[in-house]
Every structure is written in C-alpha cells, then in structure tokens.
Amino acid sequence: MDNVGTQSQDGTPHPGTRFGTGHKHPDPRGAGHVVENHGMKTGGYELASPGETITPPELSTPFMDPVPRETSSGRADPAHSARVSFKISPPYGRRRGRVVAVANQKGGVGKSTTAVNLAAYLTLAGGHILVVDLDPQGNASTGLGINSRDIDRSIYEVLHGELAAKDALHPSVLPGLDVLPSTVDLAGAEIELVSAFSREIRLRRALESLNELYDLILVDCPPSLGLLTVNALSAADELLIPIQCEYYALEGLGQLLHNIELVRANLNPRLNVGGVALTMYDARTRLAEQVVAEIRKHFGELVYRTIVPRSVRLSEAPGYGQPIALYDPMSRGGIAYRDLAQEVAARTGLLAGNEGV
C-alpha cells in the first residue's frame, strides 16, 4: 500500500504528507492528531498575547503562533502565517512564464480549488502568478475575491477579440496574484466561436502579451472537452490533472489523454502532462487507498507525492472570497496545498535552488 500519510486513531488523514520522515508535532485541532513538521514557521494574522486565540475578521479559526511576523504595514505576513518557507526564483534567462492548464473533463474533482490554492501559495512564496478562469461557472474568480456580477472586463471579451488580455486583468485578494476572470457570458462562447477564424488558438494569442509579466500562468478549465478546453490545451506548456480519490476517478481519462495527443499533433507540439494531483482523499475508506494505488500504477512518477484530503475548510474558503492560505492555512487542506505548491514549483523549475528540476 502507498505511503499516503500518517493517520490518527480515528482514521483522519493528515494533509500534505510526503514520503520520507520528518519531525512530528501535535495538531492543535485535537488530541491524538499528528502532522508532519517540515521546519516551516507558523503564525497568525494579528498580534495577540501568548495563549490568546486569534480570530481574523469573519473567521473563527485559531492560528498557532500568538506573535506573528509583521509586514511594513503593521499586518502579519501571510507567507509566515501559512508557513511558506520555500521561495520562487525563475531560472536565469527564462523570458516567459510557463502556462499550466488545470483540466479534467470530469466535474467536481477540485480543478478550481487546485488552481486557486496553488496560485495563492506560489504567490506567497514570492512568485508573480496569473489565474485564467476559463470556466463559465467562475469558481476560480470567486475563490480569489472577484464577484463576476461587478465586472465588465473578462476572458469572454478577450476571446472575442474585443479587448486585450492586459486590459481585462483584475487584482486578487493577494498582491502579486492577478486574475483574468470569467462571467456567465462565457457559456455561449463555444457556440459563438464555432465559425471564428483560428478559434482553437485564441487563448494562446491572448496570453502571448502576458507571458513575460508572470512566473506562472494557471488556466482553470471547464469540466468538458469542448472548445474552451481545447483553447487551454493549445496555450499550455503542460497539463495538471486533478483526480478525485473515488471509484469513478479514472472514468473518461482515456478520452482526455487522447485529446492531448490530438492537440499535440495538430496545435501544440510542446504540450505534455506535467503532473497528476490526488484530491478529496478520505483515509476512512479502503476504496480511496485502492484508487491511489491504481493511479500511481498507471501514471507512475507523474503523480505528486502530496495528497489533498477532504476538508470542510477548503469548501468554506471560497464563500469568503479567499484561498485557503488566507482563510485557514493550518487546516489539513491548507497544509496539503502548501506542500503541493512546493512540488509544482520544483517540477516547473521555479523553486529557488532547484532550477534544473
């Protein structure tokens, strides 16, 4: 059986667990819980005396360090609060940011959650990141604090050629993390672009003017293999596939991989599968372990070591317009996405000291 992490006596998985050993410390959420300590510091959002519970605005989650490190503005440093100890450092000579499409035609596997939270942690690590919301549902936009009803510039106008991509950018709740948001208008784009010239590469052309501005561009794809997803694959350097650790996880993946081959042969020869992220892991079920084993057997080294568990806090965060790194960084989901972000940084050559990875 795969080493997918330590478990408490009640079967709850511990997030962000990596292969190998590490120092362990008690989880403040309950006795008997143990999580990995990778030498990263902890913190909160406001100053407090020792032993005092810190309650950020609109939240009710206590953080661990009663005396957080402050920024020049007098507010706690989010990177310190989230224990982000790795740093982003693009390889010398790289002139364009890599484009990573987060795609899986199966819905509900955590595509938007993965795109939003990876972007947030990479930003806290010092990166300049862009999230392109290519899903008409607009979940990635919402998760980064953007209300689609309040904007009049979106990816829809960009794909139609009515607006340059740089003019549709919106700042998110994190400095250094920008969003090219989606609105409900995007739902009709696939039909409206059917007769358009070069309809499969419109996103690629739009992002060409932005590549030099960002270290990494994450494209959140819709749960389909239609024209919007084809646009994302045509623009991407690599593909990140989130897979839910449940029975139907592998259903339809064969068609996705077939489409990748078609795009590589006809539109984008540089496209490759950069990694597979395991999400929604529930250690209480034997089925989850079997699915993890099957996925690792099928995809081998492409599967990231970090497994993202099911987490109520991950589900709550978008309702506050925040990534988990701000909402509850020390939750199980927060720790998992922090560790996954470090793996993604290493594989894409962005991790300081590991530019050749």
Secondary structure per residue as TSV (DSSP state, phi and psi in degrees):
chain	resnum	aa	ss	phi	psi
A	1	M	-	360.0	143.6
A	2	D	-	-65.6	147.1
A	3	N	-	-81.1	87.0
A	4	V	-	-99.2	8.2
A	5	G	-	126.9	159.4
A	6	T	-	-75.0	157.7
A	7	Q	B	-130.6	152.0
A	8	S	-	-82.4	176.5
A	9	Q	T	-63.8	-26.1
A	10	D	T	-90.2	7.5
A	11	G	-	88.6	4.3
A	12	T	-	-74.0	127.8
A	13	P	B	-73.7	148.5
A	14	H	-	-100.3	129.9
A	15	P	T	-75.7	163.3
A	16	G	T	64.8	13.9
A	17	T	-	-72.7	133.3
A	18	R	-	-112.1	164.2
A	19	F	S	-68.0	147.8
A	20	G	S	103.6	-172.9
A	21	T	-	-109.1	165.4
A	22	G	-	-166.5	164.8
A	23	H	E	-71.5	146.1
A	24	K	E	-115.9	150.4
A	25	H	E	-143.6	156.2
A	26	P	E	-65.2	145.5
A	27	D	-	-84.5	125.7
A	28	P	T	-65.9	-8.3
A	29	R	T	-79.9	-11.2
A	30	G	S	172.4	152.2
A	31	A	T	-68.7	146.6
A	32	G	T	90.1	-11.5
A	33	H	-	-87.7	140.8
A	34	V	E	-133.7	134.0
A	35	V	E	-127.1	160.6
A	36	E	E	-73.9	142.0
A	37	N	E	-115.1	110.6
A	38	H	-	-99.5	26.5
A	39	G	S	78.0	14.8
A	40	M	-	-93.6	141.2
A	41	K	-	-79.8	162.8
A	42	T	-	-117.6	170.3
A	43	G	-	-174.7	179.0
A	44	G	-	-128.1	-159.7
A	45	Y	S	-110.4	-21.3
A	46	E	S	-134.2	156.3
A	47	L	-	-67.9	142.9
A	48	A	-	-155.9	157.5
A	49	S	-	-77.2	158.4
A	50	P	T	-55.6	134.2
A	51	G	T	88.4	-10.4
A	52	E	-	-83.7	136.6
A	53	T	-	-76.2	131.8
A	54	I	-	-97.3	123.6
A	55	T	-	-119.8	103.4
A	56	P	-	-64.6	163.7
A	57	P	T	-57.7	131.5
A	58	E	T	70.2	2.2
A	59	L	-	-116.6	167.0
A	60	S	-	-138.0	25.8
A	61	T	-	-101.6	121.9
A	62	P	-	-73.9	140.7
A	63	F	-	-100.9	173.1
A	64	M	S	-90.6	-37.8
A	65	D	-	-96.7	118.1
A	66	P	S	-73.4	-13.4
A	67	V	S	-128.6	84.8
A	68	P	-	-76.1	159.8
A	69	R	-	-72.6	138.1
A	70	E	B	-101.9	154.1
A	71	T	-	-89.9	177.8
A	72	S	T	-63.6	-21.6
A	73	S	T	-83.4	-2.8
A	74	G	S	90.6	0.5
A	75	R	S	-103.6	149.9
A	76	A	B	-60.4	144.1
A	77	D	-	-73.4	117.0
A	78	P	H	-59.4	-35.6
A	79	A	H	-63.4	-38.8
A	80	H	H	-69.0	-42.1
A	81	S	H	-61.4	-35.9
A	82	A	T	-89.9	5.0
A	83	R	T	59.5	37.8
A	84	V	-	-84.8	104.1
A	85	S	-	-102.7	-15.2
A	86	F	-	-83.7	159.0
A	87	K	-	-126.0	146.7
A	88	I	B	-91.7	129.2
A	89	S	-	-146.5	97.2
A	90	P	-	-57.7	141.9
A	91	P	-	-55.5	142.9
A	92	Y	T	-60.4	131.2
A	93	G	T	95.0	-11.9
A	94	R	-	-73.4	123.7
A	95	R	-	-103.5	-9.8
A	96	R	S	-135.5	142.4
A	97	G	-	-75.2	148.6
A	98	R	E	-75.9	145.9
A	99	V	E	-108.1	122.0
A	100	V	E	-118.0	120.4
A	101	A	E	-90.9	128.4
A	102	V	E	-99.6	105.4
A	103	A	-	-140.2	145.4
A	104	N	-	-169.9	123.4
A	105	Q	S	-69.8	-12.3
A	106	K	S	-79.5	131.7
A	107	G	S	-81.4	158.6
A	108	G	S	73.0	25.3
A	109	V	S	-102.1	-2.5
A	110	G	S	99.5	26.8
A	111	K	H	-63.8	-53.9
A	112	S	H	-65.2	-41.4
A	113	T	H	-59.8	-41.9
A	114	T	H	-68.4	-45.1
A	115	A	H	-61.3	-46.0
A	116	V	H	-64.5	-47.4
A	117	N	H	-77.5	-32.4
A	118	L	H	-64.1	-44.3
A	119	A	H	-59.6	-41.9
A	120	A	H	-64.5	-46.9
A	121	Y	H	-69.6	-36.5
A	122	L	H	-65.8	-33.8
A	123	T	H	-68.1	-43.4
A	124	L	H	-63.9	-23.8
A	125	A	T	-82.9	1.4
A	126	G	T	108.5	3.9
A	127	G	-	-85.1	159.9
A	128	H	-	-108.7	109.2
A	129	I	E	-119.8	144.9
A	130	L	E	-121.7	133.7
A	131	V	E	-108.8	123.8
A	132	V	E	-102.7	115.2
A	133	D	E	-90.4	102.9
A	134	L	-	-103.7	13.1
A	135	D	-	-103.0	123.3
A	136	P	T	-56.6	-21.8
A	137	Q	T	-69.7	-23.4
A	138	G	-	68.8	26.4
A	139	N	H	-66.7	-36.4
A	140	A	H	-66.2	-39.0
A	141	S	H	-62.5	-46.7
A	142	T	H	-61.7	-41.3
A	143	G	H	-66.2	-14.4
A	144	L	T	-112.1	19.6
A	145	G	T	86.2	18.6
A	146	I	-	-111.4	122.6
A	147	N	-	-91.0	114.3
A	148	S	G	-60.8	-22.7
A	149	R	G	-76.2	-13.0
A	150	D	G	-103.6	6.0
A	151	I	-	-117.1	151.2
A	152	D	S	-122.8	6.6
A	153	R	-	-129.1	119.8
A	154	S	-	-146.6	-178.6
A	155	I	H	-64.4	-23.8
A	156	Y	H	-60.3	-49.4
A	157	E	H	-65.6	-32.3
A	158	V	H	-66.8	-46.0
A	159	L	H	-65.4	-29.2
A	160	H	T	-83.5	-3.0
A	161	G	T	77.7	13.1
A	162	E	S	-85.8	-14.0
A	163	L	S	-150.9	140.8
A	164	A	-	-73.0	147.9
A	165	A	G	-57.9	-40.0
A	166	K	G	-64.4	-24.6
A	167	D	G	-84.2	-7.9
A	168	A	G	-106.1	4.4
A	169	L	-	-72.5	144.4
A	170	H	E	-130.2	140.1
A	171	P	E	-73.6	150.1
A	172	S	-	-101.1	-168.5
A	173	V	S	-73.1	-11.0
A	174	L	S	-113.3	124.9
A	175	P	T	-60.0	133.9
A	176	G	T	95.3	-7.9
A	177	L	E	-117.4	112.8
A	178	D	E	-107.8	161.6
A	179	V	E	-132.6	135.5
A	180	L	E	-103.6	93.8
A	181	P	-	-78.2	168.9
A	182	S	-	-115.3	154.1
A	183	T	-	-131.8	173.7
A	184	V	G	-64.3	-19.9
A	185	D	G	-59.5	-26.8
A	186	L	G	-64.6	-19.8
A	187	A	G	-60.9	-29.4
A	188	G	G	-93.2	1.0
A	189	A	H	-64.9	-37.8
A	190	E	H	-62.8	-36.8
A	191	I	H	-75.8	-42.5
A	192	E	H	-67.9	-26.3
A	193	L	T	-95.1	1.4
A	194	V	T	-55.5	-41.9
A	195	S	T	-95.9	5.3
A	196	A	S	-76.6	148.8
A	197	F	T	-71.3	136.1
A	198	S	T	51.9	45.6
A	199	R	G	-65.6	-24.5
A	200	E	G	-79.0	-16.5
A	201	I	G	-120.1	20.8
A	202	R	H	-66.4	-39.0
A	203	L	H	-67.3	-39.7
A	204	R	H	-58.6	-45.6
A	205	R	H	-65.5	-36.5
A	206	A	H	-67.3	-35.8
A	207	L	H	-82.2	-12.8
A	208	E	T	-59.1	-32.3
A	209	S	T	-79.7	-9.0
A	210	L	T	-108.6	-13.3
A	211	N	G	-55.7	-38.4
A	212	E	G	-79.9	-7.5
A	213	L	G	-91.0	-16.1
A	214	Y	-	-130.1	149.8
A	215	D	S	-75.3	-33.5
A	216	L	E	-152.7	139.1
A	217	I	E	-118.5	119.6
A	218	L	E	-104.3	126.2
A	219	V	E	-108.7	116.1
A	220	D	E	-86.8	115.4
A	221	C	-	-93.4	154.8
A	222	P	-	-73.8	161.2
A	223	P	S	-79.8	65.8
A	224	S	S	-161.3	172.6
A	225	L	S	-114.6	34.3
A	226	G	S	-83.8	-161.8
A	227	L	H	-64.4	-34.6
A	228	L	H	-65.6	-44.2
A	229	T	H	-66.2	-39.4
A	230	V	H	-60.8	-39.3
A	231	N	H	-60.7	-42.4
A	232	A	H	-64.0	-44.1
A	233	L	H	-66.4	-34.0
A	234	S	H	-69.4	-29.1
A	235	A	H	-89.6	-17.9
A	236	A	-	-85.3	150.2
A	237	D	S	-84.3	-33.7
A	238	E	E	-152.2	166.9
A	239	L	E	-118.6	133.0
A	240	L	E	-109.9	123.1
A	241	I	E	-109.9	109.3
A	242	P	E	-78.6	134.4
A	243	I	E	-128.2	125.8
A	244	Q	E	-75.0	137.9
A	245	C	S	-83.1	63.1
A	246	E	S	-139.6	176.8
A	247	Y	T	-55.8	-43.2
A	248	Y	T	-89.1	16.8
A	249	A	T	-57.0	-42.6
A	250	L	T	-89.0	-1.9
A	251	E	T	-66.6	125.2
A	252	G	T	86.0	-7.0
A	253	L	H	-66.1	-31.0
A	254	G	H	-60.8	-40.4
A	255	Q	H	-68.0	-37.8
A	256	L	H	-62.3	-46.2
A	257	L	H	-65.3	-34.7
A	258	H	H	-64.4	-42.2
A	259	N	H	-65.0	-34.0
A	260	I	H	-61.9	-41.6
A	261	E	H	-64.7	-38.8
A	262	L	H	-65.7	-42.4
A	263	V	H	-65.4	-40.7
A	264	R	H	-64.1	-37.8
A	265	A	H	-76.5	-29.2
A	266	N	H	-115.6	-24.7
A	267	L	T	-126.9	-36.2
A	268	N	-	-146.6	85.4
A	269	P	T	-65.8	-17.2
A	270	R	T	-84.5	-7.6
A	271	L	-	-66.4	134.4
A	272	N	E	-146.8	163.8
A	273	V	E	-82.4	113.6
A	274	G	E	-84.1	-28.5
A	275	G	E	-179.9	161.1
A	276	V	E	-121.6	124.2
A	277	A	E	-106.0	127.3
A	278	L	E	-88.8	124.2
A	279	T	E	-125.0	164.5
A	280	M	E	55.8	42.4
A	281	Y	E	-77.8	131.6
A	282	D	-	-122.4	104.6
A	283	A	T	-70.4	-9.8
A	284	R	T	-74.5	-14.9
A	285	T	-	-110.7	137.8
A	286	R	H	-69.5	-27.7
A	287	L	H	-59.1	-40.6
A	288	A	H	-59.9	-41.7
A	289	E	H	-64.6	-38.7
A	290	Q	H	-67.2	-39.8
A	291	V	H	-65.0	-43.4
A	292	V	H	-59.1	-45.2
A	293	A	H	-62.1	-40.9
A	294	E	H	-67.0	-41.7
A	295	I	H	-66.5	-42.4
A	296	R	H	-64.8	-35.1
A	297	K	H	-66.4	-38.3
A	298	H	H	-77.6	-43.7
A	299	F	H	-101.6	-11.6
A	300	G	G	59.9	-130.3
A	301	E	G	-69.2	-9.7
A	302	L	G	-69.7	-22.1
A	303	V	E	-77.8	126.5
A	304	Y	E	-65.8	147.1
A	305	R	E	-68.9	-35.9
A	306	T	E	-72.8	135.0
A	307	I	E	-115.0	129.0
A	308	V	E	-88.6	120.3
A	309	P	E	-82.3	167.4
A	310	R	-	-65.8	137.5
A	311	S	-	-150.6	126.4
A	312	V	H	-63.8	-36.4
A	313	R	H	-65.2	-35.2
A	314	L	H	-63.6	-35.4
A	315	S	H	-74.2	-30.4
A	316	E	H	-78.2	-34.6
A	317	A	G	-54.2	-44.6
A	318	P	G	-60.1	-27.9
A	319	G	G	-65.1	-21.2
A	320	Y	G	-101.4	4.6
A	321	G	T	65.7	33.0
A	322	Q	-	-132.4	145.0
A	323	P	-	-72.7	163.5
A	324	I	H	-63.5	-24.4
A	325	A	H	-63.6	-23.9
A	326	L	H	-102.3	-36.3
A	327	Y	H	-72.4	-50.1
A	328	D	-	-158.7	77.2
A	329	P	T	-63.9	-23.7
A	330	M	T	-96.6	11.9
A	331	S	S	-73.4	167.5
A	332	R	H	-60.8	-41.7
A	333	G	H	-67.2	-37.3
A	334	G	H	-63.9	-44.4
A	335	I	H	-64.3	-40.2
A	336	A	H	-63.1	-47.5
A	337	Y	H	-69.5	-29.6
A	338	R	H	-61.9	-46.2
A	339	D	H	-69.1	-36.5
A	340	L	H	-65.2	-38.5
A	341	A	H	-62.1	-37.4
A	342	Q	H	-65.7	-38.4
A	343	E	H	-65.1	-42.9
A	344	V	H	-62.5	-41.7
A	345	A	H	-61.2	-39.3
A	346	A	H	-67.0	-43.4
A	347	R	H	-70.6	-30.8
A	348	T	T	-89.5	2.9
A	349	G	T	79.0	17.3
A	350	L	-	-96.9	-13.5
A	351	L	B	-73.8	124.8
A	352	A	T	-58.1	129.6
A	353	G	T	88.5	-6.4
A	354	N	-	-132.6	40.4
A	355	E	T	-62.6	-19.8
A	356	G	T	-91.4	-2.0
A	357	V	-	-68.3	360.0
